[in-house]
Amino acid sequence: MTYSERLYPWAIVRLLPKMQRVVVGRYRNRSDAEGHLQAIKRLMPDGEFVIIFDLPEPMDEEVEESRE
């Protein structure tokens, strides 16, 4: 996960058939994500969306430092 992705941990995800998913947007805080989700639901009422907090995976450098 890049540094810029780490700045936007909240994501709106569209749930698709066969356990597939698509990230629709990323946001800095939950309230921004909720506001955008309301607009998306108005535009696509049949779509299934959820808000998630996407925890970043440790970067390779962080993993190496923790081993020392």
mmCIF file as gemmi writes it, N, C-alpha and C atoms, coordinates in Angstrom:
data_model
loop_
_atom_site.group_PDB
_atom_site.id
_atom_site.type_symbol
_atom_site.label_atom_id
_atom_site.label_alt_id
_atom_site.label_comp_id
_atom_site.label_asym_id
_atom_site.label_entity_id
_atom_site.label_seq_id
_atom_site.pdbx_PDB_ins_code
_atom_site.Cartn_x
_atom_site.Cartn_y
_atom_site.Cartn_z
_atom_site.occupancy
_atom_site.B_iso_or_equiv
_atom_site.pdbx_formal_charge
_atom_site.auth_seq_id
_atom_site.auth_asym_id
_atom_site.pdbx_PDB_model_num
ATOM 1 N N . MET Axp A 1 ? 0.855 -1.178 0 1 0 ? 1 A 1
ATOM 2 C CA . MET Axp A 1 ? 0 0 0 1 0 ? 1 A 1
ATOM 3 C C . MET Axp A 1 ? 0.894 1.232 0 1 0 ? 1 A 1
ATOM 4 N N . THR Axp A 2 ? 0.639 2.134 -0.924 1 0 ? 2 A 1
ATOM 5 C CA . THR Axp A 2 ? 1.471 3.325 -1.033 1 0 ? 2 A 1
ATOM 6 C C . THR Axp A 2 ? 1.124 4.32 0.075 1 0 ? 2 A 1
ATOM 7 N N . TYR Axp A 3 ? 2 5.313 0.235 1 0 ? 3 A 1
ATOM 8 C CA . TYR Axp A 3 ? 1.783 6.322 1.268 1 0 ? 3 A 1
ATOM 9 C C . TYR Axp A 3 ? 0.464 7.065 1.045 1 0 ? 3 A 1
ATOM 10 N N . SER Axp A 4 ? 0.164 7.422 -0.193 1 0 ? 4 A 1
ATOM 11 C CA . SER Axp A 4 ? -1.075 8.163 -0.458 1 0 ? 4 A 1
ATOM 12 C C . SER Axp A 4 ? -2.303 7.314 -0.14 1 0 ? 4 A 1
ATOM 13 N N . GLU Axp A 5 ? -2.234 5.991 -0.349 1 0 ? 5 A 1
ATOM 14 C CA . GLU Axp A 5 ? -3.357 5.124 0.008 1 0 ? 5 A 1
ATOM 15 C C . GLU Axp A 5 ? -3.528 5.043 1.515 1 0 ? 5 A 1
ATOM 16 N N . ARG Axp A 6 ? -2.435 5.154 2.263 1 0 ? 6 A 1
ATOM 17 C CA . ARG Axp A 6 ? -2.514 5.112 3.723 1 0 ? 6 A 1
ATOM 18 C C . ARG Axp A 6 ? -3.23 6.336 4.289 1 0 ? 6 A 1
ATOM 19 N N . LEU Axp A 7 ? -3.251 7.429 3.539 1 0 ? 7 A 1
ATOM 20 C CA . LEU Axp A 7 ? -3.919 8.648 3.996 1 0 ? 7 A 1
ATOM 21 C C . LEU Axp A 7 ? -5.439 8.543 3.906 1 0 ? 7 A 1
ATOM 22 N N . TYR Axp A 8 ? -5.932 7.56 3.161 1 0 ? 8 A 1
ATOM 23 C CA . TYR Axp A 8 ? -7.363 7.397 2.933 1 0 ? 8 A 1
ATOM 24 C C . TYR Axp A 8 ? -7.797 5.993 3.352 1 0 ? 8 A 1
ATOM 25 N N . PRO Axp A 9 ? -7.918 5.744 4.677 1 0 ? 9 A 1
ATOM 26 C CA . PRO Axp A 9 ? -8.201 4.382 5.131 1 0 ? 9 A 1
ATOM 27 C C . PRO Axp A 9 ? -9.658 3.941 4.978 1 0 ? 9 A 1
ATOM 28 N N . TRP Axp A 10 ? -10.588 4.877 4.858 1 0 ? 10 A 1
ATOM 29 C CA . TRP Axp A 10 ? -12.004 4.512 4.722 1 0 ? 10 A 1
ATOM 30 C C . TRP Axp A 10 ? -12.331 4.324 3.249 1 0 ? 10 A 1
ATOM 31 N N . ALA Axp A 11 ? -13.054 3.26 2.938 1 0 ? 11 A 1
ATOM 32 C CA . ALA Axp A 11 ? -13.368 2.961 1.54 1 0 ? 11 A 1
ATOM 33 C C . ALA Axp A 11 ? -14.835 2.56 1.4 1 0 ? 11 A 1
ATOM 34 N N . ILE Axp A 12 ? -15.417 2.93 0.259 1 0 ? 12 A 1
ATOM 35 C CA . ILE Axp A 12 ? -16.741 2.437 -0.115 1 0 ? 12 A 1
ATOM 36 C C . ILE Axp A 12 ? -16.491 1.31 -1.103 1 0 ? 12 A 1
ATOM 37 N N . VAL Axp A 13 ? -17.098 0.166 -0.805 1 0 ? 13 A 1
ATOM 38 C CA . VAL Axp A 13 ? -16.914 -1.019 -1.634 1 0 ? 13 A 1
ATOM 39 C C . VAL Axp A 13 ? -18.265 -1.437 -2.193 1 0 ? 13 A 1
ATOM 40 N N . ARG Axp A 14 ? -18.293 -1.717 -3.502 1 0 ? 14 A 1
ATOM 41 C CA . ARG Axp A 14 ? -19.501 -2.264 -4.119 1 0 ? 14 A 1
ATOM 42 C C . ARG Axp A 14 ? -19.379 -3.775 -4.124 1 0 ? 14 A 1
ATOM 43 N N . LEU Axp A 15 ? -20.394 -4.449 -3.567 1 0 ? 15 A 1
ATOM 44 C CA . LEU Axp A 15 ? -20.4 -5.902 -3.513 1 0 ? 15 A 1
ATOM 45 C C . LEU Axp A 15 ? -21.036 -6.451 -4.788 1 0 ? 15 A 1
ATOM 46 N N . LEU Axp A 16 ? -20.343 -7.392 -5.404 1 0 ? 16 A 1
ATOM 47 C CA . LEU Axp A 16 ? -20.785 -7.991 -6.66 1 0 ? 16 A 1
ATOM 48 C C . LEU Axp A 16 ? -21.044 -9.479 -6.463 1 0 ? 16 A 1
ATOM 49 N N . PRO Axp A 17 ? -21.69 -10.118 -7.438 1 0 ? 17 A 1
ATOM 50 C CA . PRO Axp A 17 ? -21.923 -11.559 -7.324 1 0 ? 17 A 1
ATOM 51 C C . PRO Axp A 17 ? -20.605 -12.339 -7.259 1 0 ? 17 A 1
ATOM 52 N N . LYS Axp A 18 ? -20.7 -13.565 -6.768 1 0 ? 18 A 1
ATOM 53 C CA . LYS Axp A 18 ? -19.567 -14.487 -6.675 1 0 ? 18 A 1
ATOM 54 C C . LYS Axp A 18 ? -18.451 -13.94 -5.797 1 0 ? 18 A 1
ATOM 55 N N . MET Axp A 19 ? -18.816 -13.285 -4.706 1 0 ? 19 A 1
ATOM 56 C CA . MET Axp A 19 ? -17.86 -12.777 -3.718 1 0 ? 19 A 1
ATOM 57 C C . MET Axp A 19 ? -16.854 -11.776 -4.294 1 0 ? 19 A 1
ATOM 58 N N . GLN Axp A 20 ? -17.196 -11.11 -5.356 1 0 ? 20 A 1
ATOM 59 C CA . GLN Axp A 20 ? -16.319 -10.098 -5.931 1 0 ? 20 A 1
ATOM 60 C C . GLN Axp A 20 ? -16.668 -8.751 -5.334 1 0 ? 20 A 1
ATOM 61 N N . ARG Axp A 21 ? -15.704 -7.824 -5.405 1 0 ? 21 A 1
ATOM 62 C CA . ARG Axp A 21 ? -15.939 -6.478 -4.876 1 0 ? 21 A 1
ATOM 63 C C . ARG Axp A 21 ? -15.096 -5.469 -5.649 1 0 ? 21 A 1
ATOM 64 N N . VAL Axp A 22 ? -15.557 -4.232 -5.622 1 0 ? 22 A 1
ATOM 65 C CA . VAL Axp A 22 ? -14.861 -3.139 -6.294 1 0 ? 22 A 1
ATOM 66 C C . VAL Axp A 22 ? -14.819 -1.954 -5.341 1 0 ? 22 A 1
ATOM 67 N N . VAL Axp A 23 ? -13.632 -1.385 -5.148 1 0 ? 23 A 1
ATOM 68 C CA . VAL Axp A 23 ? -13.518 -0.182 -4.332 1 0 ? 23 A 1
ATOM 69 C C . VAL Axp A 23 ? -13.984 0.995 -5.18 1 0 ? 23 A 1
ATOM 70 N N . VAL Axp A 24 ? -15.025 1.66 -4.718 1 0 ? 24 A 1
ATOM 71 C CA . VAL Axp A 24 ? -15.604 2.787 -5.442 1 0 ? 24 A 1
ATOM 72 C C . VAL Axp A 24 ? -14.86 4.073 -5.128 1 0 ? 24 A 1
ATOM 73 N N . GLY Axp A 25 ? -14.472 4.26 -3.865 1 0 ? 25 A 1
ATOM 74 C CA . GLY Axp A 25 ? -13.766 5.468 -3.475 1 0 ? 25 A 1
ATOM 75 C C . GLY Axp A 25 ? -13.092 5.297 -2.124 1 0 ? 25 A 1
ATOM 76 N N . ARG Axp A 26 ? -12.085 6.125 -1.875 1 0 ? 26 A 1
ATOM 77 C CA . ARG Axp A 26 ? -11.358 6.11 -0.595 1 0 ? 26 A 1
ATOM 78 C C . ARG Axp A 26 ? -11.451 7.504 0.027 1 0 ? 26 A 1
ATOM 79 N N . TYR Axp A 27 ? -11.548 7.537 1.366 1 0 ? 27 A 1
ATOM 80 C CA . TYR Axp A 27 ? -11.774 8.792 2.074 1 0 ? 27 A 1
ATOM 81 C C . TYR Axp A 27 ? -10.93 8.864 3.337 1 0 ? 27 A 1
ATOM 82 N N . ARG Axp A 28 ? -10.636 10.076 3.769 1 0 ? 28 A 1
ATOM 83 C CA . ARG Axp A 28 ? -9.822 10.28 4.973 1 0 ? 28 A 1
ATOM 84 C C . ARG Axp A 28 ? -10.584 9.983 6.247 1 0 ? 28 A 1
ATOM 85 N N . ASN Axp A 29 ? -11.888 10.247 6.269 1 0 ? 29 A 1
ATOM 86 C CA . ASN Axp A 29 ? -12.653 9.975 7.488 1 0 ? 29 A 1
ATOM 87 C C . ASN Axp A 29 ? -13.998 9.338 7.15 1 0 ? 29 A 1
ATOM 88 N N . ARG Axp A 30 ? -14.587 8.729 8.155 1 0 ? 30 A 1
ATOM 89 C CA . ARG Axp A 30 ? -15.825 7.974 7.94 1 0 ? 30 A 1
ATOM 90 C C . ARG Axp A 30 ? -16.982 8.872 7.519 1 0 ? 30 A 1
ATOM 91 N N . SER Axp A 31 ? -17.05 10.069 8.048 1 0 ? 31 A 1
ATOM 92 C CA . SER Axp A 31 ? -18.179 10.938 7.708 1 0 ? 31 A 1
ATOM 93 C C . SER Axp A 31 ? -18.162 11.319 6.223 1 0 ? 31 A 1
ATOM 94 N N . ASP Axp A 32 ? -16.985 11.508 5.645 1 0 ? 32 A 1
ATOM 95 C CA . ASP Axp A 32 ? -16.909 11.754 4.202 1 0 ? 32 A 1
ATOM 96 C C . ASP Axp A 32 ? -17.413 10.548 3.423 1 0 ? 32 A 1
ATOM 97 N N . ALA Axp A 33 ? -17.008 9.361 3.861 1 0 ? 33 A 1
ATOM 98 C CA . ALA Axp A 33 ? -17.442 8.132 3.191 1 0 ? 33 A 1
ATOM 99 C C . ALA Axp A 33 ? -18.956 7.969 3.286 1 0 ? 33 A 1
ATOM 100 N N . GLU Axp A 34 ? -19.526 8.257 4.449 1 0 ? 34 A 1
ATOM 101 C CA . GLU Axp A 34 ? -20.978 8.139 4.621 1 0 ? 34 A 1
ATOM 102 C C . GLU Axp A 34 ? -21.726 9.111 3.725 1 0 ? 34 A 1
ATOM 103 N N . GLY Axp A 35 ? -21.226 10.332 3.608 1 0 ? 35 A 1
ATOM 104 C CA . GLY Axp A 35 ? -21.866 11.315 2.74 1 0 ? 35 A 1
ATOM 105 C C . GLY Axp A 35 ? -21.842 10.888 1.279 1 0 ? 35 A 1
ATOM 106 N N . HIS Axp A 36 ? -20.712 10.389 0.831 1 0 ? 36 A 1
ATOM 107 C CA . HIS Axp A 36 ? -20.618 9.921 -0.549 1 0 ? 36 A 1
ATOM 108 C C . HIS Axp A 36 ? -21.473 8.671 -0.769 1 0 ? 36 A 1
ATOM 109 N N . LEU Axp A 37 ? -21.558 7.818 0.245 1 0 ? 37 A 1
ATOM 110 C CA . LEU Axp A 37 ? -22.373 6.613 0.128 1 0 ? 37 A 1
ATOM 111 C C . LEU Axp A 37 ? -23.843 6.971 -0.07 1 0 ? 37 A 1
ATOM 112 N N . GLN Axp A 38 ? -24.316 7.992 0.622 1 0 ? 38 A 1
ATOM 113 C CA . GLN Axp A 38 ? -25.708 8.419 0.443 1 0 ? 38 A 1
ATOM 114 C C . GLN Axp A 38 ? -25.965 8.857 -0.995 1 0 ? 38 A 1
ATOM 115 N N . ALA Axp A 39 ? -25.028 9.606 -1.562 1 0 ? 39 A 1
ATOM 116 C CA . ALA Axp A 39 ? -25.181 10.055 -2.954 1 0 ? 39 A 1
ATOM 117 C C . ALA Axp A 39 ? -25.135 8.877 -3.919 1 0 ? 39 A 1
ATOM 118 N N . ILE Axp A 40 ? -24.226 7.958 -3.678 1 0 ? 40 A 1
ATOM 119 C CA . ILE Axp A 40 ? -24.101 6.787 -4.556 1 0 ? 40 A 1
ATOM 120 C C . ILE Axp A 40 ? -25.372 5.951 -4.504 1 0 ? 40 A 1
ATOM 121 N N . LYS Axp A 41 ? -25.942 5.781 -3.31 1 0 ? 41 A 1
ATOM 122 C CA . LYS Axp A 41 ? -27.173 4.986 -3.183 1 0 ? 41 A 1
ATOM 123 C C . LYS Axp A 41 ? -28.341 5.647 -3.903 1 0 ? 41 A 1
ATOM 124 N N . ARG Axp A 42 ? -28.355 6.981 -3.959 1 0 ? 42 A 1
ATOM 125 C CA . ARG Axp A 42 ? -29.411 7.671 -4.705 1 0 ? 42 A 1
ATOM 126 C C . ARG Axp A 42 ? -29.255 7.444 -6.2 1 0 ? 42 A 1
ATOM 127 N N . LEU Axp A 43 ? -27.997 7.404 -6.673 1 0 ? 43 A 1
ATOM 128 C CA . LEU Axp A 43 ? -27.745 7.199 -8.097 1 0 ? 43 A 1
ATOM 129 C C . LEU Axp A 43 ? -27.896 5.74 -8.517 1 0 ? 43 A 1
ATOM 130 N N . MET Axp A 44 ? -27.58 4.826 -7.607 1 0 ? 44 A 1
ATOM 131 C CA . MET Axp A 44 ? -27.644 3.395 -7.906 1 0 ? 44 A 1
ATOM 132 C C . MET Axp A 44 ? -28.388 2.677 -6.774 1 0 ? 44 A 1
ATOM 133 N N . PRO Axp A 45 ? -29.707 2.808 -6.719 1 0 ? 45 A 1
ATOM 134 C CA . PRO Axp A 45 ? -30.457 2.245 -5.589 1 0 ? 45 A 1
ATOM 135 C C . PRO Axp A 45 ? -30.405 0.719 -5.504 1 0 ? 45 A 1
ATOM 136 N N . ASP Axp A 46 ? -30.16 0.031 -6.609 1 0 ? 46 A 1
ATOM 137 C CA . ASP Axp A 46 ? -30.113 -1.432 -6.59 1 0 ? 46 A 1
ATOM 138 C C . ASP Axp A 46 ? -28.733 -1.971 -6.251 1 0 ? 46 A 1
ATOM 139 N N . GLY Axp A 47 ? -27.725 -1.109 -6.22 1 0 ? 47 A 1
ATOM 140 C CA . GLY Axp A 47 ? -26.369 -1.552 -5.897 1 0 ? 47 A 1
ATOM 141 C C . GLY Axp A 47 ? -26.222 -1.848 -4.421 1 0 ? 47 A 1
ATOM 142 N N . GLU Axp A 48 ? -25.315 -2.759 -4.097 1 0 ? 48 A 1
ATOM 143 C CA . GLU Axp A 48 ? -25.052 -3.116 -2.703 1 0 ? 48 A 1
ATOM 144 C C . GLU Axp A 48 ? -23.67 -2.583 -2.331 1 0 ? 48 A 1
ATOM 145 N N . PHE Axp A 49 ? -23.631 -1.647 -1.381 1 0 ? 49 A 1
ATOM 146 C CA . PHE Axp A 49 ? -22.394 -0.974 -0.991 1 0 ? 49 A 1
ATOM 147 C C . PHE Axp A 49 ? -22.173 -1.084 0.507 1 0 ? 49 A 1
ATOM 148 N N . VAL Axp A 50 ? -20.901 -1.086 0.913 1 0 ? 50 A 1
ATOM 149 C CA . VAL Axp A 50 ? -20.551 -1.065 2.335 1 0 ? 50 A 1
ATOM 150 C C . VAL Axp A 50 ? -19.367 -0.127 2.526 1 0 ? 50 A 1
ATOM 151 N N . ILE Axp A 51 ? -19.244 0.388 3.75 1 0 ? 51 A 1
ATOM 152 C CA . ILE Axp A 51 ? -18.09 1.203 4.121 1 0 ? 51 A 1
ATOM 153 C C . ILE Axp A 51 ? -17.172 0.324 4.952 1 0 ? 51 A 1
ATOM 154 N N . ILE Axp A 52 ? -15.889 0.333 4.625 1 0 ? 52 A 1
ATOM 155 C CA . ILE Axp A 52 ? -14.925 -0.46 5.387 1 0 ? 52 A 1
ATOM 156 C C . ILE Axp A 52 ? -13.763 0.42 5.821 1 0 ? 52 A 1
ATOM 157 N N . PHE Axp A 53 ? -13.1 0.004 6.89 1 0 ? 53 A 1
ATOM 158 C CA . PHE Axp A 53 ? -11.85 0.619 7.309 1 0 ? 53 A 1
ATOM 159 C C . PHE Axp A 53 ? -10.762 -0.329 6.841 1 0 ? 53 A 1
ATOM 160 N N . ASP Axp A 54 ? -10.005 0.078 5.848 1 0 ? 54 A 1
ATOM 161 C CA . ASP Axp A 54 ? -9.016 -0.77 5.211 1 0 ? 54 A 1
ATOM 162 C C . ASP Axp A 54 ? -7.671 -0.578 5.892 1 0 ? 54 A 1
ATOM 163 N N . LEU Axp A 55 ? -7.346 -1.481 6.819 1 0 ? 55 A 1
ATOM 164 C CA . LEU Axp A 55 ? -6.079 -1.383 7.538 1 0 ? 55 A 1
ATOM 165 C C . LEU Axp A 55 ? -4.918 -1.645 6.593 1 0 ? 55 A 1
ATOM 166 N N . PRO Axp A 56 ? -3.909 -0.789 6.625 1 0 ? 56 A 1
ATOM 167 C CA . PRO Axp A 56 ? -2.767 -1 5.725 1 0 ? 56 A 1
ATOM 168 C C . PRO Axp A 56 ? -1.915 -2.18 6.185 1 0 ? 56 A 1
ATOM 169 N N . GLU Axp A 57 ? -1.369 -2.887 5.209 1 0 ? 57 A 1
ATOM 170 C CA . GLU Axp A 57 ? -0.425 -3.951 5.523 1 0 ? 57 A 1
ATOM 171 C C . GLU Axp A 57 ? 0.93 -3.318 5.786 1 0 ? 57 A 1
ATOM 172 N N . PRO Axp A 58 ? 1.732 -3.914 6.651 1 0 ? 58 A 1
ATOM 173 C CA . PRO Axp A 58 ? 3.055 -3.331 6.905 1 0 ? 58 A 1
ATOM 174 C C . PRO Axp A 58 ? 3.9 -3.322 5.64 1 0 ? 58 A 1
ATOM 175 N N . MET Axp A 59 ? 4.64 -2.253 5.466 1 0 ? 59 A 1
ATOM 176 C CA . MET Axp A 59 ? 5.535 -2.169 4.316 1 0 ? 59 A 1
ATOM 177 C C . MET Axp A 59 ? 6.755 -3.037 4.579 1 0 ? 59 A 1
ATOM 178 N N . ASP Axp A 60 ? 7.45 -3.435 3.538 1 0 ? 60 A 1
ATOM 179 C CA . ASP Axp A 60 ? 8.621 -4.296 3.669 1 0 ? 60 A 1
ATOM 180 C C . ASP Axp A 60 ? 9.652 -3.712 4.625 1 0 ? 60 A 1
ATOM 181 N N . GLU Axp A 61 ? 9.847 -2.392 4.569 1 0 ? 61 A 1
ATOM 182 C CA . GLU Axp A 61 ? 10.825 -1.741 5.436 1 0 ? 61 A 1
ATOM 183 C C . GLU Axp A 61 ? 10.436 -1.891 6.898 1 0 ? 61 A 1
ATOM 184 N N . GLU Axp A 62 ? 9.139 -1.747 7.203 1 0 ? 62 A 1
ATOM 185 C CA . GLU Axp A 62 ? 8.674 -1.867 8.57 1 0 ? 62 A 1
ATOM 186 C C . GLU Axp A 62 ? 8.851 -3.296 9.081 1 0 ? 62 A 1
ATOM 187 N N . VAL Axp A 63 ? 8.636 -4.272 8.217 1 0 ? 63 A 1
ATOM 188 C CA . VAL Axp A 63 ? 8.79 -5.663 8.608 1 0 ? 63 A 1
ATOM 189 C C . VAL Axp A 63 ? 10.244 -5.959 8.931 1 0 ? 63 A 1
ATOM 190 N N . GLU Axp A 64 ? 11.145 -5.461 8.11 1 0 ? 64 A 1
ATOM 191 C CA . GLU Axp A 64 ? 12.574 -5.691 8.336 1 0 ? 64 A 1
ATOM 192 C C . GLU Axp A 64 ? 13.044 -5.03 9.629 1 0 ? 64 A 1
ATOM 193 N N . GLU Axp A 65 ? 12.546 -3.813 9.92 1 0 ? 65 A 1
ATOM 194 C CA . GLU Axp A 65 ? 12.937 -3.115 11.132 1 0 ? 65 A 1
ATOM 195 C C . GLU Axp A 65 ? 12.441 -3.85 12.382 1 0 ? 65 A 1
ATOM 196 N N . SER Axp A 66 ? 11.26 -4.448 12.308 1 0 ? 66 A 1
ATOM 197 C CA . SER Axp A 66 ? 10.725 -5.136 13.472 1 0 ? 66 A 1
ATOM 198 C C . SER Axp A 66 ? 11.48 -6.436 13.755 1 0 ? 66 A 1
ATOM 199 N N . ARG Axp A 67 ? 12.124 -6.996 12.746 1 0 ? 67 A 1
ATOM 200 C CA . ARG Axp A 67 ? 12.884 -8.231 12.941 1 0 ? 67 A 1
ATOM 201 C C . ARG Axp A 67 ? 14.194 -7.986 13.659 1 0 ? 67 A 1
ATOM 202 N N . GLU Axp A 68 ? 14.728 -6.773 13.558 1 0 ? 68 A 1
ATOM 203 C CA . GLU Axp A 68 ? 16.027 -6.459 14.168 1 0 ? 68 A 1
ATOM 204 C C . GLU Axp A 68 ? 15.961 -6.27 15.644 1 0 ? 68 A 1
